[in-house]
């Protein structure tokens, strides 16, 4: 039995469903909203790379990818994943996350993270959830820190960007004992008037 199994998660009009080829057109449209593949610090697929992006995501052994959907309309808003899954130490990372520009800086990302973190800590009984991001992706770093994650450090010369340059990777994590306070803060932020 796999540690992370197929599951659908839903709250606050955001639904996370297992990613599949049926989401190809929706993901392509979401990526076009802001031409997100033009950003050198993200994993967003170019329109003609959407199918291979999905195929790679669903065929990677230690990754479980989700399509992020507007529950009312069925519109695909983006994608996120559990990855670098280590069952022996009950650890997952959350990443490969991106959304159409029109739903960035809305409740979508916070709700998706609430769903993923709740599932990781309360269903999978994870000890640690991690994140990693490009050292120049300052928006992602701020979003991860707002969740209550702690910065673990920087892996220098860790990976390649899509443009072939070598990136440093900023690592973050949250331990299970930190989750109750982080959850309370995330719920507070989602519930407070905007």
C-alpha positions, 0 to 999 in steps of 0.5 A: 500500500502506498503512503500517499494514495489517490484522494480528493480534498475540498474546502472553501470552493477549492478542490484538489483532484488527482492530476490526469490528462483530462486536465490538459486543456484547463492547465494550458488555459491556466498557464496562459493566464499571465504567460506563466511559463515565461518566468524562469523561476517556476515549473509552469509548462509552456502551452505545447509542453502541457501534456508531457508536464502531466505525464511526467507528474503522474509517472514520477514515483515519489510525486503525487500531483493534483489539479487545483479546481474551482469547485463551483465552476470546474475550472482548472486554476493550476496544480500542486503536488506532494513530492519527495515522499519518504514513507520511512520517516513520514515526510512529504514536500509540497511543491510544483505549485502554480496558479493562473495569474487571475487567482494569485493573491486570493484564497486559493493558495492558502486553501490548497495549503490548508488542505494539503497540510491537514491531509499530511499531518492529520491523515498521513501522520507526517512528522515533517512537511517540507518546501523548496523554492528558487532563491530568486522566487521571493513571492514563494518564499514569503508565501511559505513563511506566511504558512508558519514554515521555518527556513532550514537553509540554502542548498547552493548550486542545487538544481537547474532552472528552465533557462539552464542557469544553476539555482540555489534552493531555499529549503523550509519545513514544518514539524507536526508539533508546529502544525496546530498553531500554524493551522490556527493562524492559517484559518484566522487569515482565511476567515478574516475580512479582506 
